[in-house]
Amino acid sequence: MRRDLPFVDANPRNTLLSAVAVGVLFTVLLAFQEWSSGYTVHLLTKAGIYVTIAISYNLINGVTGQFSLEPNAFVAIGAYTTALLTLSPAEKAQSFIIEPIIYPLSVIQIPLLPALIIAGLVTASMAFLMGFPVFRVRGDYLAIVTLGFGEVVRVVANNLQSVTNGPLGLKGIPKWTTLWWAWGLAALSVFVIYRLVRSSFGRALRAIRLDETAAEAMGINAFWHKMLAFTLSAFFEGIAGGLLAHLLTTIDPKMFTFFLTFELLIIIVVGGLGSTTGSIIAAVGLTFISEWLRVVEEPMTARWLLGVGGVTGLCLAGTALVVVLLGFWPRLRPWMTWYAGRVRRWVLVGGAAGLALAGGTLVAGLILAKFGLSLREFPGNPGMRMVIFSITLILFMIFARRGLMGQHDFSWQWLIYLPIRLRRWVRSPGRSSDESAPEEGRP
């Protein structure tokens, strides 16, 4: 079989390993569904939906290199289309109290699967029509045009009473989205986009990202390649929007503002622009972290604040100590070339700050306990979660500008050759890992 076919893997071993990995994934999901809380299952389901949206968005922004700010519009179109097709006529009549819904939407009700497919096709059609004027511009102009399209969709949804119910939104949507729907779509989208990126079509998209003028000089039709990537990305984003609507059971225009686009942009940048694997890791991680940080918006005692400060300081100091010790281990020096100059100073400053924070919280705790103030309760601060989240991301971008995975993707070849690289590295500590690793085994 040819290796450049988009959906064919010429190595049967890789196909078998991928099938085993999918089986393990769904076994883990089954275990979570059976033995974990409903809140955890909800987060896992939301994470699966965000995986689909993130890797679809990464196809146009990361792989193709087109700075687009439109996913909130496509997610909104998919969510509204699916909800309008699956709601019963009685539920639509109850929701549309200001102005009745138009015919034939008032009498249509179809199952979830065909509604999702129609939502994906409607969203892809909108993206295809939108692509003609959008891809006549590049760079910042493209970002402005797509941002404007997202605002147009939101405003239309807010004012088109007879279709979207305006600012009241749609309520009573059946909760049909499960772990299997969310992660089944995620697995399908990962397979399609990952294989597409590794095909000749994907290599053309990467060439467009590096230099569009040079790619066109080599015979690549940049406009139609961008159009097809944009349309495929919108198709999966529309289906994911439909699943999101049937997970939350209520939607309104305020859910699909630019903040949704900003959240997805953070995910693909943290994971690594152009890396499907990085988008998956970042989508799952940031979905859980953003929910766990809600605890900082709740009322808390001084003892709890001091405990968090002390643990944070000890973690900083311990991390700095480990990095310093690794930097002095001769066998690790070839892998620690980054540990020099300004980075070393940052590590030492971070360690000193961690020790100061831990010591300061200890002293403050003793003083507060002396005067009986350690149990004093402080009111919650709404929005503090996003402040901490933003500061953490700023620091992450300063020290890891290429994201978690850069432009690399996971491959079975890389995992299989990992023991060989480690064995060669142990035998020859003076050689770098790049010299001892087979070229085909690198991610």
Secondary structure as UniProt FT lines:
FT   TURN            3..4
FT   TURN            6..7
FT   HELIX           12..35
FT   HELIX           38..58
FT   HELIX           59..63
FT   HELIX           71..86
FT   HELIX           89..95
FT   TURN            103..107
FT   HELIX           112..134
FT   TURN            135..136
FT   HELIX           139..159
FT   HELIX           161..164
FT   HELIX           166..168
FT   STRAND          170..171
FT   HELIX           179..197
FT   HELIX           200..210
FT   HELIX           212..217
FT   TURN            218..219
FT   HELIX           222..248
FT   STRAND          250..251
FT   HELIX           253..256
FT   HELIX           258..271
FT   TURN            273..274
FT   HELIX           276..292
FT   HELIX           293..297
FT   STRAND          300..301
FT   HELIX           302..327
FT   HELIX           330..335
FT   TURN            337..338
FT   HELIX           342..370
FT   TURN            371..372
FT   TURN            374..375
FT   STRAND          377..378
FT   TURN            382..383
FT   HELIX           384..399
FT   TURN            401..407
FT   HELIX           412..427
FT   TURN            429..430
FT   HELIX           433..436
FT   HELIX           439..441
//
